Amino acid sequence: MPRPADSDPRATLRSGLPDRYLTPDDIAGMFGVPLETVYQWRRKRTGPPGFRVGKHLRYDPADVRAYVTQRKSAA
């Protein structure tokens, strides 16, 4: 079943991040990168900071927003 346009993670990055913790799949979709890239960023500590909830990796939308802001100002 196709997802509605307003649930597309890439669309939410521009208009504001969702009000929930994000998954690695969300991050990959928002930045248009493969999922493995998200995991490499985590291993190398170069991407947005994530945290574990049990065995699940999650990202705080505020941390993702701060990461994007930092990257934009560094460019």
CHARMM internal coordinates of N, CA and C (Angstrom, degrees):
IC EDIT
DIST 1 N 1 CA 1.4551
DIST 1 CA 1 C 1.5284
ANGL 1 N 1 CA 1 C 108.65
DIST 1 C 2 N 1.3329
ANGL 1 CA 1 C 2 N 119.16
DIHE 1 N 1 CA 1 C 2 N 126.80
DIST 2 N 2 CA 1.4603
ANGL 1 C 2 N 2 CA 121.14
DIHE 1 CA 1 C 2 N 2 CA -179.76
DIST 2 CA 2 C 1.5205
ANGL 2 N 2 CA 2 C 111.57
DIHE 1 C 2 N 2 CA 2 C -68.02
DIST 2 C 3 N 1.3184
ANGL 2 CA 2 C 3 N 114.03
DIHE 2 N 2 CA 2 C 3 N 147.30
DIST 3 N 3 CA 1.4548
ANGL 2 C 3 N 3 CA 120.17
DIHE 2 CA 2 C 3 N 3 CA 178.49
DIST 3 CA 3 C 1.5187
ANGL 3 N 3 CA 3 C 109.44
DIHE 2 C 3 N 3 CA 3 C -85.08
DIST 3 C 4 N 1.3399
ANGL 3 CA 3 C 4 N 118.09
DIHE 3 N 3 CA 3 C 4 N 146.86
DIST 4 N 4 CA 1.4646
ANGL 3 C 4 N 4 CA 119.49
DIHE 3 CA 3 C 4 N 4 CA 176.03
DIST 4 CA 4 C 1.5202
ANGL 4 N 4 CA 4 C 110.62
DIHE 3 C 4 N 4 CA 4 C -63.55
DIST 4 C 5 N 1.3190
ANGL 4 CA 4 C 5 N 116.15
DIHE 4 N 4 CA 4 C 5 N 154.07
DIST 5 N 5 CA 1.4686
ANGL 4 C 5 N 5 CA 121.49
DIHE 4 CA 4 C 5 N 5 CA -177.06
DIST 5 CA 5 C 1.5174
ANGL 5 N 5 CA 5 C 111.59
DIHE 4 C 5 N 5 CA 5 C -58.30
DIST 5 C 6 N 1.3373
ANGL 5 CA 5 C 6 N 117.91
DIHE 5 N 5 CA 5 C 6 N -34.33
DIST 6 N 6 CA 1.4652
ANGL 5 C 6 N 6 CA 118.89
DIHE 5 CA 5 C 6 N 6 CA -176.95
DIST 6 CA 6 C 1.5246
ANGL 6 N 6 CA 6 C 112.49
DIHE 5 C 6 N 6 CA 6 C -75.00
DIST 6 C 7 N 1.3417
ANGL 6 CA 6 C 7 N 118.47
DIHE 6 N 6 CA 6 C 7 N -6.93
DIST 7 N 7 CA 1.4613
ANGL 6 C 7 N 7 CA 119.64
DIHE 6 CA 6 C 7 N 7 CA 175.94
DIST 7 CA 7 C 1.5230
ANGL 7 N 7 CA 7 C 111.90
DIHE 6 C 7 N 7 CA 7 C -99.01
DIST 7 C 8 N 1.3349
ANGL 7 CA 7 C 8 N 117.29
DIHE 7 N 7 CA 7 C 8 N 1.97
DIST 8 N 8 CA 1.4563
ANGL 7 C 8 N 8 CA 121.58
DIHE 7 CA 7 C 8 N 8 CA 176.90
DIST 8 CA 8 C 1.5240
ANGL 8 N 8 CA 8 C 108.64
DIHE 7 C 8 N 8 CA 8 C -68.18
DIST 8 C 9 N 1.3462
ANGL 8 CA 8 C 9 N 118.51
DIHE 8 N 8 CA 8 C 9 N 119.07
DIST 9 N 9 CA 1.4688
ANGL 8 C 9 N 9 CA 120.26
DIHE 8 CA 8 C 9 N 9 CA -176.76
DIST 9 CA 9 C 1.5231
ANGL 9 N 9 CA 9 C 113.24
DIHE 8 C 9 N 9 CA 9 C -57.71
DIST 9 C 10 N 1.3267
ANGL 9 CA 9 C 10 N 118.14
DIHE 9 N 9 CA 9 C 10 N -33.76
DIST 10 N 10 CA 1.4601
ANGL 9 C 10 N 10 CA 119.39
DIHE 9 CA 9 C 10 N 10 CA 179.93
DIST 10 CA 10 C 1.5197
ANGL 10 N 10 CA 10 C 111.10
DIHE 9 C 10 N 10 CA 10 C -65.75
DIST 10 C 11 N 1.3183
ANGL 10 CA 10 C 11 N 117.34
DIHE 10 N 10 CA 10 C 11 N -33.68
DIST 11 N 11 CA 1.4594
ANGL 10 C 11 N 11 CA 120.56
DIHE 10 CA 10 C 11 N 11 CA 178.00
DIST 11 CA 11 C 1.5266
ANGL 11 N 11 CA 11 C 110.28
DIHE 10 C 11 N 11 CA 11 C -69.64
DIST 11 C 12 N 1.3303
ANGL 11 CA 11 C 12 N 117.78
DIHE 11 N 11 CA 11 C 12 N -36.87
DIST 12 N 12 CA 1.4557
ANGL 11 C 12 N 12 CA 119.98
DIHE 11 CA 11 C 12 N 12 CA -177.13
DIST 12 CA 12 C 1.5198
ANGL 12 N 12 CA 12 C 111.73
DIHE 11 C 12 N 12 CA 12 C -72.27
DIST 12 C 13 N 1.3196
ANGL 12 CA 12 C 13 N 118.09
DIHE 12 N 12 CA 12 C 13 N -25.05
DIST 13 N 13 CA 1.4596
ANGL 12 C 13 N 13 CA 119.67
DIHE 12 CA 12 C 13 N 13 CA -179.95
DIST 13 CA 13 C 1.5189
ANGL 13 N 13 CA 13 C 110.76
DIHE 12 C 13 N 13 CA 13 C -63.32
DIST 13 C 14 N 1.3180
ANGL 13 CA 13 C 14 N 117.39
DIHE 13 N 13 CA 13 C 14 N -38.63
DIST 14 N 14 CA 1.4581
ANGL 13 C 14 N 14 CA 120.67
DIHE 13 CA 13 C 14 N 14 CA -178.92
DIST 14 CA 14 C 1.5159
ANGL 14 N 14 CA 14 C 112.26
DIHE 13 C 14 N 14 CA 14 C -77.11
DIST 14 C 15 N 1.3256
ANGL 14 CA 14 C 15 N 117.41
DIHE 14 N 14 CA 14 C 15 N -39.32
DIST 15 N 15 CA 1.4562
ANGL 14 C 15 N 15 CA 119.92
DIHE 14 CA 14 C 15 N 15 CA -174.47
DIST 15 CA 15 C 1.5221
ANGL 15 N 15 CA 15 C 112.73
DIHE 14 C 15 N 15 CA 15 C -93.20
DIST 15 C 16 N 1.2992
ANGL 15 CA 15 C 16 N 118.43
DIHE 15 N 15 CA 15 C 16 N -6.23
DIST 16 N 16 CA 1.4548
ANGL 15 C 16 N 16 CA 122.30
DIHE 15 CA 15 C 16 N 16 CA -177.37
DIST 16 CA 16 C 1.5117
ANGL 16 N 16 CA 16 C 109.08
DIHE 15 C 16 N 16 CA 16 C 131.44
DIST 16 C 17 N 1.2842
ANGL 16 CA 16 C 17 N 116.57
DIHE 16 N 16 CA 16 C 17 N 146.50
DIST 17 N 17 CA 1.4606
ANGL 16 C 17 N 17 CA 120.53
DIHE 16 CA 16 C 17 N 17 CA -177.23
DIST 17 CA 17 C 1.5247
ANGL 17 N 17 CA 17 C 110.84
DIHE 16 C 17 N 17 CA 17 C -82.20
DIST 17 C 18 N 1.3216
ANGL 17 CA 17 C 18 N 117.18
DIHE 17 N 17 CA 17 C 18 N 154.45
DIST 18 N 18 CA 1.4635
ANGL 17 C 18 N 18 CA 120.39
DIHE 17 CA 17 C 18 N 18 CA 179.18
DIST 18 CA 18 C 1.5261
ANGL 18 N 18 CA 18 C 111.46
DIHE 17 C 18 N 18 CA 18 C -61.67
DIST 18 C 19 N 1.3083
ANGL 18 CA 18 C 19 N 116.09
DIHE 18 N 18 CA 18 C 19 N 155.81
DIST 19 N 19 CA 1.4589
ANGL 18 C 19 N 19 CA 121.83
DIHE 18 CA 18 C 19 N 19 CA 179.48
DIST 19 CA 19 C 1.5343
ANGL 19 N 19 CA 19 C 109.54
DIHE 18 C 19 N 19 CA 19 C -91.29
DIST 19 C 20 N 1.3174
ANGL 19 CA 19 C 20 N 115.30
DIHE 19 N 19 CA 19 C 20 N 60.67
DIST 20 N 20 CA 1.4620
ANGL 19 C 20 N 20 CA 122.76
DIHE 19 CA 19 C 20 N 20 CA 177.89
DIST 20 CA 20 C 1.5144
ANGL 20 N 20 CA 20 C 107.05
DIHE 19 C 20 N 20 CA 20 C -161.67
DIST 20 C 21 N 1.3274
ANGL 20 CA 20 C 21 N 115.95
DIHE 20 N 20 CA 20 C 21 N 162.03
DIST 21 N 21 CA 1.4508
ANGL 20 C 21 N 21 CA 118.72
DIHE 20 CA 20 C 21 N 21 CA 175.05
DIST 21 CA 21 C 1.5183
ANGL 21 N 21 CA 21 C 109.22
DIHE 20 C 21 N 21 CA 21 C -69.58
DIST 21 C 22 N 1.3180
ANGL 21 CA 21 C 22 N 116.48
DIHE 21 N 21 CA 21 C 22 N 143.07
DIST 22 N 22 CA 1.4515
ANGL 21 C 22 N 22 CA 122.67
DIHE 21 CA 21 C 22 N 22 CA -174.09
DIST 22 CA 22 C 1.5210
ANGL 22 N 22 CA 22 C 111.13
DIHE 21 C 22 N 22 CA 22 C -96.94
DIST 22 C 23 N 1.3106
ANGL 22 CA 22 C 23 N 116.13
DIHE 22 N 22 CA 22 C 23 N 148.98
DIST 23 N 23 CA 1.4618
ANGL 22 C 23 N 23 CA 122.42
DIHE 22 CA 22 C 23 N 23 CA 178.00
DIST 23 CA 23 C 1.5291
ANGL 23 N 23 CA 23 C 109.20
DIHE 22 C 23 N 23 CA 23 C -94.97
DIST 23 C 24 N 1.3212
ANGL 23 CA 23 C 24 N 117.69
DIHE 23 N 23 CA 23 C 24 N 166.01
DIST 24 N 24 CA 1.4665
ANGL 23 C 24 N 24 CA 119.74
DIHE 23 CA 23 C 24 N 24 CA 173.71
DIST 24 CA 24 C 1.5287
ANGL 24 N 24 CA 24 C 112.15
DIHE 23 C 24 N 24 CA 24 C -57.42
DIST 24 C 25 N 1.3401
ANGL 24 CA 24 C 25 N 117.55
DIHE 24 N 24 CA 24 C 25 N -35.98
DIST 25 N 25 CA 1.4691
ANGL 24 C 25 N 25 CA 120.39
DIHE 24 CA 24 C 25 N 25 CA 176.47
DIST 25 CA 25 C 1.5257
ANGL 25 N 25 CA 25 C 111.22
DIHE 24 C 25 N 25 CA 25 C -62.39
DIST 25 C 26 N 1.3329
ANGL 25 CA 25 C 26 N 116.97
DIHE 25 N 25 CA 25 C 26 N -39.85
DIST 26 N 26 CA 1.4661
ANGL 25 C 26 N 26 CA 120.92
DIHE 25 CA 25 C 26 N 26 CA 176.57
DIST 26 CA 26 C 1.5277
ANGL 26 N 26 CA 26 C 110.48
DIHE 25 C 26 N 26 CA 26 C -59.84
DIST 26 C 27 N 1.3256
ANGL 26 CA 26 C 27 N 115.88
DIHE 26 N 26 CA 26 C 27 N -46.58
DIST 27 N 27 CA 1.4671
ANGL 26 C 27 N 27 CA 121.07
DIHE 26 CA 26 C 27 N 27 CA -178.01
DIST 27 CA 27 C 1.5288
ANGL 27 N 27 CA 27 C 110.09
DIHE 26 C 27 N 27 CA 27 C -63.13
DIST 27 C 28 N 1.3259
ANGL 27 CA 27 C 28 N 116.85
DIHE 27 N 27 CA 27 C 28 N -45.00
DIST 28 N 28 CA 1.4641
ANGL 27 C 28 N 28 CA 120.41
DIHE 27 CA 27 C 28 N 28 CA 178.99
DIST 28 CA 28 C 1.5310
ANGL 28 N 28 CA 28 C 110.52
DIHE 27 C 28 N 28 CA 28 C -60.05
DIST 28 C 29 N 1.3154
ANGL 28 CA 28 C 29 N 117.36
DIHE 28 N 28 CA 28 C 29 N -42.75
DIST 29 N 29 CA 1.4552
ANGL 28 C 29 N 29 CA 121.25
DIHE 28 CA 28 C 29 N 29 CA 179.61
DIST 29 CA 29 C 1.5132
ANGL 29 N 29 CA 29 C 112.62
DIHE 28 C 29 N 29 CA 29 C -67.01
DIST 29 C 30 N 1.3179
ANGL 29 CA 29 C 30 N 117.14
DIHE 29 N 29 CA 29 C 30 N -39.91
DIST 30 N 30 CA 1.4634
ANGL 29 C 30 N 30 CA 121.00
DIHE 29 CA 29 C 30 N 30 CA -179.03
DIST 30 CA 30 C 1.5188
ANGL 30 N 30 CA 30 C 111.98
DIHE 29 C 30 N 30 CA 30 C -64.01
DIST 30 C 31 N 1.3196
ANGL 30 CA 30 C 31 N 115.89
DIHE 30 N 30 CA 30 C 31 N -40.91
DIST 31 N 31 CA 1.4556
ANGL 30 C 31 N 31 CA 120.23
DIHE 30 CA 30 C 31 N 31 CA -176.74
DIST 31 CA 31 C 1.5266
ANGL 31 N 31 CA 31 C 112.73
DIHE 30 C 31 N 31 CA 31 C -94.64
DIST 31 C 32 N 1.3327
ANGL 31 CA 31 C 32 N 116.85
DIHE 31 N 31 CA 31 C 32 N -5.16
DIST 32 N 32 CA 1.4571
ANGL 31 C 32 N 32 CA 120.05
DIHE 31 CA 31 C 32 N 32 CA 179.12
DIST 32 CA 32 C 1.5080
ANGL 32 N 32 CA 32 C 113.51
DIHE 31 C 32 N 32 CA 32 C 65.45
DIST 32 C 33 N 1.3345
ANGL 32 CA 32 C 33 N 115.62
DIHE 32 N 32 CA 32 C 33 N 38.97
DIST 33 N 33 CA 1.4637
ANGL 32 C 33 N 33 CA 121.12
DIHE 32 CA 32 C 33 N 33 CA 179.86
DIST 33 CA 33 C 1.5261
ANGL 33 N 33 CA 33 C 108.65
DIHE 32 C 33 N 33 CA 33 C -121.80
DIST 33 C 34 N 1.3319
ANGL 33 CA 33 C 34 N 117.25
DIHE 33 N 33 CA 33 C 34 N 158.97
DIST 34 N 34 CA 1.4645
ANGL 33 C 34 N 34 CA 119.36
DIHE 33 CA 33 C 34 N 34 CA 175.78
DIST 34 CA 34 C 1.5359
ANGL 34 N 34 CA 34 C 111.33
DIHE 33 C 34 N 34 CA 34 C -64.25
DIST 34 C 35 N 1.3082
ANGL 34 CA 34 C 35 N 115.92
DIHE 34 N 34 CA 34 C 35 N 152.67
DIST 35 N 35 CA 1.4681
ANGL 34 C 35 N 35 CA 121.21
DIHE 34 CA 34 C 35 N 35 CA 179.10
DIST 35 CA 35 C 1.5249
ANGL 35 N 35 CA 35 C 111.26
DIHE 34 C 35 N 35 CA 35 C -56.94
DIST 35 C 36 N 1.3153
ANGL 35 CA 35 C 36 N 117.66
DIHE 35 N 35 CA 35 C 36 N -38.44
DIST 36 N 36 CA 1.4676
ANGL 35 C 36 N 36 CA 121.14
DIHE 35 CA 35 C 36 N 36 CA 179.64
DIST 36 CA 36 C 1.5267
ANGL 36 N 36 CA 36 C 111.19
DIHE 35 C 36 N 36 CA 36 C -60.22
DIST 36 C 37 N 1.3264
ANGL 36 CA 36 C 37 N 117.46
DIHE 36 N 36 CA 36 C 37 N -32.82
DIST 37 N 37 CA 1.4702
ANGL 36 C 37 N 37 CA 120.73
DIHE 36 CA 36 C 37 N 37 CA 177.37
DIST 37 CA 37 C 1.5212
ANGL 37 N 37 CA 37 C 110.58
DIHE 36 C 37 N 37 CA 37 C -62.93
DIST 37 C 38 N 1.3150
ANGL 37 CA 37 C 38 N 116.81
DIHE 37 N 37 CA 37 C 38 N -40.61
DIST 38 N 38 CA 1.4726
ANGL 37 C 38 N 38 CA 120.98
DIHE 37 CA 37 C 38 N 38 CA 178.44
DIST 38 CA 38 C 1.5238
ANGL 38 N 38 CA 38 C 109.75
DIHE 37 C 38 N 38 CA 38 C -60.69
DIST 38 C 39 N 1.3260
ANGL 38 CA 38 C 39 N 117.08
DIHE 38 N 38 CA 38 C 39 N -43.19
DIST 39 N 39 CA 1.4679
ANGL 38 C 39 N 39 CA 120.87
DIHE 38 CA 38 C 39 N 39 CA 178.78
DIST 39 CA 39 C 1.5317
ANGL 39 N 39 CA 39 C 111.18
DIHE 38 C 39 N 39 CA 39 C -67.53
DIST 39 C 40 N 1.3222
ANGL 39 CA 39 C 40 N 117.83
DIHE 39 N 39 CA 39 C 40 N -35.73
DIST 40 N 40 CA 1.4632
ANGL 39 C 40 N 40 CA 120.24
DIHE 39 CA 39 C 40 N 40 CA 176.27
DIST 40 CA 40 C 1.5211
ANGL 40 N 40 CA 40 C 110.77
DIHE 39 C 40 N 40 CA 40 C -65.77
DIST 40 C 41 N 1.3343
ANGL 40 CA 40 C 41 N 116.53
DIHE 40 N 40 CA 40 C 41 N -41.53
DIST 41 N 41 CA 1.4714
ANGL 40 C 41 N 41 CA 119.62
DIHE 40 CA 40 C 41 N 41 CA 176.81
DIST 41 CA 41 C 1.5246
ANGL 41 N 41 CA 41 C 109.87
DIHE 40 C 41 N 41 CA 41 C -57.06
DIST 41 C 42 N 1.3185
ANGL 41 CA 41 C 42 N 116.21
DIHE 41 N 41 CA 41 C 42 N -41.87
DIST 42 N 42 CA 1.4698
ANGL 41 C 42 N 42 CA 119.92
DIHE 41 CA 41 C 42 N 42 CA -179.06
DIST 42 CA 42 C 1.5264
ANGL 42 N 42 CA 42 C 110.52
DIHE 41 C 42 N 42 CA 42 C -65.19
DIST 42 C 43 N 1.3300
ANGL 42 CA 42 C 43 N 116.75
DIHE 42 N 42 CA 42 C 43 N -45.88
DIST 43 N 43 CA 1.4734
ANGL 42 C 43 N 43 CA 119.86
DIHE 42 CA 42 C 43 N 43 CA 179.71
DIST 43 CA 43 C 1.5203
ANGL 43 N 43 CA 43 C 111.95
DIHE 42 C 43 N 43 CA 43 C -62.19
DIST 43 C 44 N 1.3273
ANGL 43 CA 43 C 44 N 116.20
DIHE 43 N 43 CA 43 C 44 N -39.18
DIST 44 N 44 CA 1.4638
ANGL 43 C 44 N 44 CA 121.16
DIHE 43 CA 43 C 44 N 44 CA -178.35
DIST 44 CA 44 C 1.5271
ANGL 44 N 44 CA 44 C 113.38
DIHE 43 C 44 N 44 CA 44 C -88.04
DIST 44 C 45 N 1.3359
ANGL 44 CA 44 C 45 N 116.22
DIHE 44 N 44 CA 44 C 45 N -6.35
DIST 45 N 45 CA 1.4716
ANGL 44 C 45 N 45 CA 122.79
DIHE 44 CA 44 C 45 N 45 CA -178.21
DIST 45 CA 45 C 1.5340
ANGL 45 N 45 CA 45 C 111.42
DIHE 44 C 45 N 45 CA 45 C 58.21
DIST 45 C 46 N 1.3470
ANGL 45 CA 45 C 46 N 115.76
DIHE 45 N 45 CA 45 C 46 N 43.17
DIST 46 N 46 CA 1.4551
ANGL 45 C 46 N 46 CA 119.89
DIHE 45 CA 45 C 46 N 46 CA -179.86
DIST 46 CA 46 C 1.5314
ANGL 46 N 46 CA 46 C 112.60
DIHE 45 C 46 N 46 CA 46 C -112.56
DIST 46 C 47 N 1.3062
ANGL 46 CA 46 C 47 N 118.14
DIHE 46 N 46 CA 46 C 47 N -12.63
DIST 47 N 47 CA 1.4669
ANGL 46 C 47 N 47 CA 121.94
DIHE 46 CA 46 C 47 N 47 CA -178.97
DIST 47 CA 47 C 1.5098
ANGL 47 N 47 CA 47 C 111.31
DIHE 46 C 47 N 47 CA 47 C -102.07
DIST 47 C 48 N 1.3227
ANGL 47 CA 47 C 48 N 116.47
DIHE 47 N 47 CA 47 C 48 N -167.81
DIST 48 N 48 CA 1.4650
ANGL 47 C 48 N 48 CA 119.26
DIHE 47 CA 47 C 48 N 48 CA 177.79
DIST 48 CA 48 C 1.5290
ANGL 48 N 48 CA 48 C 109.75
DIHE 47 C 48 N 48 CA 48 C -64.00
DIST 48 C 49 N 1.3260
ANGL 48 CA 48 C 49 N 116.80
DIHE 48 N 48 CA 48 C 49 N 143.63
DIST 49 N 49 CA 1.4672
ANGL 48 C 49 N 49 CA 119.03
DIHE 48 CA 48 C 49 N 49 CA -178.44
DIST 49 CA 49 C 1.5221
ANGL 49 N 49 CA 49 C 111.16
DIHE 48 C 49 N 49 CA 49 C -70.05
DIST 49 C 50 N 1.3186
ANGL 49 CA 49 C 50 N 115.25
DIHE 49 N 49 CA 49 C 50 N 136.60
DIST 50 N 50 CA 1.4581
ANGL 49 C 50 N 50 CA 121.40
DIHE 49 CA 49 C 50 N 50 CA 177.12
DIST 50 CA 50 C 1.5149
ANGL 50 N 50 CA 50 C 109.80
DIHE 49 C 50 N 50 CA 50 C -117.01
DIST 50 C 51 N 1.3061
ANGL 50 CA 50 C 51 N 115.80
DIHE 50 N 50 CA 50 C 51 N 172.76
DIST 51 N 51 CA 1.4643
ANGL 50 C 51 N 51 CA 120.96
DIHE 50 CA 50 C 51 N 51 CA 177.88
DIST 51 CA 51 C 1.5182
ANGL 51 N 51 CA 51 C 108.46
DIHE 50 C 51 N 51 CA 51 C -146.19
DIST 51 C 52 N 1.3090
ANGL 51 CA 51 C 52 N 115.31
DIHE 51 N 51 CA 51 C 52 N 160.42
DIST 52 N 52 CA 1.4580
ANGL 51 C 52 N 52 CA 121.35
DIHE 51 CA 51 C 52 N 52 CA -177.80
DIST 52 CA 52 C 1.5271
ANGL 52 N 52 CA 52 C 110.48
DIHE 51 C 52 N 52 CA 52 C -98.92
DIST 52 C 53 N 1.3191
ANGL 52 CA 52 C 53 N 114.55
DIHE 52 N 52 CA 52 C 53 N 139.01
DIST 53 N 53 CA 1.4557
ANGL 52 C 53 N 53 CA 123.00
DIHE 52 CA 52 C 53 N 53 CA 168.91
DIST 53 CA 53 C 1.5246
ANGL 53 N 53 CA 53 C 103.69
DIHE 52 C 53 N 53 CA 53 C -120.83
DIST 53 C 54 N 1.3359
ANGL 53 CA 53 C 54 N 115.19
DIHE 53 N 53 CA 53 C 54 N 96.85
DIST 54 N 54 CA 1.4530
ANGL 53 C 54 N 54 CA 118.79
DIHE 53 CA 53 C 54 N 54 CA -170.75
DIST 54 CA 54 C 1.5175
ANGL 54 N 54 CA 54 C 108.49
DIHE 53 C 54 N 54 CA 54 C 65.13
DIST 54 C 55 N 1.3144
ANGL 54 CA 54 C 55 N 116.78
DIHE 54 N 54 CA 54 C 55 N -124.15
DIST 55 N 55 CA 1.4635
ANGL 54 C 55 N 55 CA 120.16
DIHE 54 CA 54 C 55 N 55 CA 179.14
DIST 55 CA 55 C 1.5263
ANGL 55 N 55 CA 55 C 112.43
DIHE 54 C 55 N 55 CA 55 C -94.04
DIST 55 C 56 N 1.3277
ANGL 55 CA 55 C 56 N 117.52
DIHE 55 N 55 CA 55 C 56 N 0.61
DIST 56 N 56 CA 1.4547
ANGL 55 C 56 N 56 CA 121.63
DIHE 55 CA 55 C 56 N 56 CA -175.16
DIST 56 CA 56 C 1.5252
ANGL 56 N 56 CA 56 C 112.11
DIHE 55 C 56 N 56 CA 56 C -97.50
DIST 56 C 57 N 1.3201
ANGL 56 CA 56 C 57 N 116.17
DIHE 56 N 56 CA 56 C 57 N 136.20
DIST 57 N 57 CA 1.4580
ANGL 56 C 57 N 57 CA 122.70
DIHE 56 CA 56 C 57 N 57 CA 177.62
DIST 57 CA 57 C 1.5196
ANGL 57 N 57 CA 57 C 108.58
DIHE 56 C 57 N 57 CA 57 C -91.37
DIST 57 C 58 N 1.3316
ANGL 57 CA 57 C 58 N 116.53
DIHE 57 N 57 CA 57 C 58 N 131.73
DIST 58 N 58 CA 1.4603
ANGL 57 C 58 N 58 CA 122.11
DIHE 57 CA 57 C 58 N 58 CA 179.41
DIST 58 CA 58 C 1.5170
ANGL 58 N 58 CA 58 C 110.19
DIHE 57 C 58 N 58 CA 58 C -134.91
DIST 58 C 59 N 1.3211
ANGL 58 CA 58 C 59 N 114.81
DIHE 58 N 58 CA 58 C 59 N 158.75
DIST 59 N 59 CA 1.4606
ANGL 58 C 59 N 59 CA 122.40
DIHE 58 CA 58 C 59 N 59 CA 179.54
DIST 59 CA 59 C 1.5187
ANGL 59 N 59 CA 59 C 109.08
DIHE 58 C 59 N 59 CA 59 C -127.71
DIST 59 C 60 N 1.3145
ANGL 59 CA 59 C 60 N 116.22
DIHE 59 N 59 CA 59 C 60 N 135.35
DIST 60 N 60 CA 1.4557
ANGL 59 C 60 N 60 CA 121.64
DIHE 59 CA 59 C 60 N 60 CA 176.31
DIST 60 CA 60 C 1.5321
ANGL 60 N 60 CA 60 C 107.83
DIHE 59 C 60 N 60 CA 60 C -80.41
DIST 60 C 61 N 1.3298
ANGL 60 CA 60 C 61 N 118.68
DIHE 60 N 60 CA 60 C 61 N 127.46
DIST 61 N 61 CA 1.4669
ANGL 60 C 61 N 61 CA 120.25
DIHE 60 CA 60 C 61 N 61 CA 179.82
DIST 61 CA 61 C 1.5285
ANGL 61 N 61 CA 61 C 113.46
DIHE 60 C 61 N 61 CA 61 C -54.90
DIST 61 C 62 N 1.3259
ANGL 61 CA 61 C 62 N 117.86
DIHE 61 N 61 CA 61 C 62 N -34.44
DIST 62 N 62 CA 1.4668
ANGL 61 C 62 N 62 CA 120.70
DIHE 61 CA 61 C 62 N 62 CA 178.46
DIST 62 CA 62 C 1.5268
ANGL 62 N 62 CA 62 C 110.88
DIHE 61 C 62 N 62 CA 62 C -64.39
DIST 62 C 63 N 1.3379
ANGL 62 CA 62 C 63 N 117.39
DIHE 62 N 62 CA 62 C 63 N -38.25
DIST 63 N 63 CA 1.4656
ANGL 62 C 63 N 63 CA 121.10
DIHE 62 CA 62 C 63 N 63 CA 177.63
DIST 63 CA 63 C 1.5239
ANGL 63 N 63 CA 63 C 111.19
DIHE 62 C 63 N 63 CA 63 C -68.31
DIST 63 C 64 N 1.3213
ANGL 63 CA 63 C 64 N 116.61
DIHE 63 N 63 CA 63 C 64 N -37.56
DIST 64 N 64 CA 1.4669
ANGL 63 C 64 N 64 CA 120.49
DIHE 63 CA 63 C 64 N 64 CA 178.17
DIST 64 CA 64 C 1.5212
ANGL 64 N 64 CA 64 C 109.41
DIHE 63 C 64 N 64 CA 64 C -65.98
DIST 64 C 65 N 1.3226
ANGL 64 CA 64 C 65 N 116.82
DIHE 64 N 64 CA 64 C 65 N -43.63
DIST 65 N 65 CA 1.4714
ANGL 64 C 65 N 65 CA 121.15
DIHE 64 CA 64 C 65 N 65 CA 178.49
DIST 65 CA 65 C 1.5323
ANGL 65 N 65 CA 65 C 110.26
DIHE 64 C 65 N 65 CA 65 C -60.64
DIST 65 C 66 N 1.3347
ANGL 65 CA 65 C 66 N 117.27
DIHE 65 N 65 CA 65 C 66 N -43.48
DIST 66 N 66 CA 1.4712
ANGL 65 C 66 N 66 CA 121.46
DIHE 65 CA 65 C 66 N 66 CA 179.02
DIST 66 CA 66 C 1.5321
ANGL 66 N 66 CA 66 C 110.28
DIHE 65 C 66 N 66 CA 66 C -64.19
DIST 66 C 67 N 1.3198
ANGL 66 CA 66 C 67 N 117.57
DIHE 66 N 66 CA 66 C 67 N -39.28
DIST 67 N 67 CA 1.4643
ANGL 66 C 67 N 67 CA 121.86
DIHE 66 CA 66 C 67 N 67 CA 177.98
DIST 67 CA 67 C 1.5253
ANGL 67 N 67 CA 67 C 110.44
DIHE 66 C 67 N 67 CA 67 C -61.48
DIST 67 C 68 N 1.3280
ANGL 67 CA 67 C 68 N 116.66
DIHE 67 N 67 CA 67 C 68 N -45.85
DIST 68 N 68 CA 1.4658
ANGL 67 C 68 N 68 CA 120.83
DIHE 67 CA 67 C 68 N 68 CA 179.97
DIST 68 CA 68 C 1.5248
ANGL 68 N 68 CA 68 C 110.03
DIHE 67 C 68 N 68 CA 68 C -63.32
DIST 68 C 69 N 1.3195
ANGL 68 CA 68 C 69 N 117.06
DIHE 68 N 68 CA 68 C 69 N -44.46
DIST 69 N 69 CA 1.4581
ANGL 68 C 69 N 69 CA 121.20
DIHE 68 CA 68 C 69 N 69 CA 178.64
DIST 69 CA 69 C 1.5268
ANGL 69 N 69 CA 69 C 111.00
DIHE 68 C 69 N 69 CA 69 C -59.59
DIST 69 C 70 N 1.3338
ANGL 69 CA 69 C 70 N 116.48
DIHE 69 N 69 CA 69 C 70 N -43.67
DIST 70 N 70 CA 1.4650
ANGL 69 C 70 N 70 CA 121.47
DIHE 69 CA 69 C 70 N 70 CA 179.08
DIST 70 CA 70 C 1.5235
ANGL 70 N 70 CA 70 C 111.23
DIHE 69 C 70 N 70 CA 70 C -62.76
DIST 70 C 71 N 1.3284
ANGL 70 CA 70 C 71 N 116.87
DIHE 70 N 70 CA 70 C 71 N -43.27
DIST 71 N 71 CA 1.4637
ANGL 70 C 71 N 71 CA 121.30
DIHE 70 CA 70 C 71 N 71 CA -179.13
DIST 71 CA 71 C 1.5258
ANGL 71 N 71 CA 71 C 110.65
DIHE 70 C 71 N 71 CA 71 C -66.39
DIST 71 C 72 N 1.3230
ANGL 71 CA 71 C 72 N 116.69
DIHE 71 N 71 CA 71 C 72 N -38.08
DIST 72 N 72 CA 1.4603
ANGL 71 C 72 N 72 CA 120.80
DIHE 71 CA 71 C 72 N 72 CA -179.32
DIST 72 CA 72 C 1.5178
ANGL 72 N 72 CA 72 C 110.25
DIHE 71 C 72 N 72 CA 72 C -67.65
DIST 72 C 73 N 1.3204
ANGL 72 CA 72 C 73 N 118.21
DIHE 72 N 72 CA 72 C 73 N -39.47
DIST 73 N 73 CA 1.4591
ANGL 72 C 73 N 73 CA 120.72
DIHE 72 CA 72 C 73 N 73 CA -178.94
DIST 73 CA 73 C 1.5304
ANGL 73 N 73 CA 73 C 111.52
DIHE 72 C 73 N 73 CA 73 C -74.21
DIST 73 C 74 N 1.3467
ANGL 73 CA 73 C 74 N 116.87
DIHE 73 N 73 CA 73 C 74 N -25.02
DIST 74 N 74 CA 1.4651
ANGL 73 C 74 N 74 CA 120.63
DIHE 73 CA 73 C 74 N 74 CA 179.32
DIST 74 CA 74 C 1.5326
ANGL 74 N 74 CA 74 C 111.47
DIHE 73 C 74 N 74 CA 74 C -78.19
DIST 74 C 75 N 1.3243
ANGL 74 CA 74 C 75 N 116.13
DIHE 74 N 74 CA 74 C 75 N -20.77
DIST 75 N 75 CA 1.4756
ANGL 74 C 75 N 75 CA 120.26
DIHE 74 CA 74 C 75 N 75 CA -175.82
DIST 75 CA 75 C 1.5019
ANGL 75 N 75 CA 75 C 112.84
DIHE 74 C 75 N 75 CA 75 C -78.88
END
COOR INIT
IC SEED 1 N 1 CA 1 C
IC BUILD
